[in-house]
Amino acid sequence: MNPAEVLQRHHLKRTSCREGILDVIMRSDKAMSENEIREKLAGNYDRTTFYRSFKTLEESRILHRIVVDHLNVRYAIDPAVNSNPLHAHFYCEACNEVKCMEMIPVAVPVLPKGYTANETEVIIKGVCHHCQDK
């Protein structure tokens, strides 16, 4: 699925900024910070346009927010966009990269009556194979 199709599927207007943000994230093999995404767009959009577009994509659940800790937040395409199951994320403590671990499914927890889960997130912290080889 390309950025235009993702926007259409979510009933959002196509704008070059939204398509640019999605293109950058969809081409990446890792979850990215907001700053990394903005840098990849090389200043094509002013901060306000970028921020509004970014927040729209997040609020529409196209972007998946991955909170590693209170200072480290990354974004990837939401698993539902690509029909991927819930999955774990791996945070490398050496290089600070976050990768989706789609091969590690995450079960939706069964909660007691009266509780509703909005989100289930599993973050595995350690050292990736690239950093171990160094």
Order of alpha helices (4+ residues) and beta strands (2+ residues): alpha-alpha-alpha-alpha-beta-beta-beta-beta-beta-alpha
